[in-house]
Amino acid sequence: MLPPSGDGNEDLGYGNVGGSNLQGIEFETKADLSNYWPDAYAFANYTYQDAESRGDPLPDVPKHKGNIGLNLGITKYLNTNISAFISDSRTRAEDDSRDDSLDMPWQILH
């Protein structure tokens, strides 16, 4: 799947890329912390993916990505959490005109 480049010359949306191959592995864990705080748990996951199209890396698909977080129960019907999404750098499509110098080699979103 390739995202639209946003130059206005194509339909906005995603489409399949012919000849693509995606393989990888995922890990996930969750730790119960309710001995310390009601309904509390920590979680983490990691994904490694090798995505290619005709031997070239698929654009905008990081090889490594993951999430970490903490959830706390406030009341029976209310909880709060904090989490972070961590991603490796991504290759760009050949016709992508965005300036690479503005990109970080990795990113964390929270």
Secondary structure, DSSP 4 states (H G I P E B T S, - for coil): -B----SSSS-SS-B--TTEEEEEEEEEEEEE-TTTSTT-EEEEEEEEEEEEETTEEPTT--SEEEEEEEEEEEETTEEEEEEEEEEE-----TT--S-GGG--SEEEE-
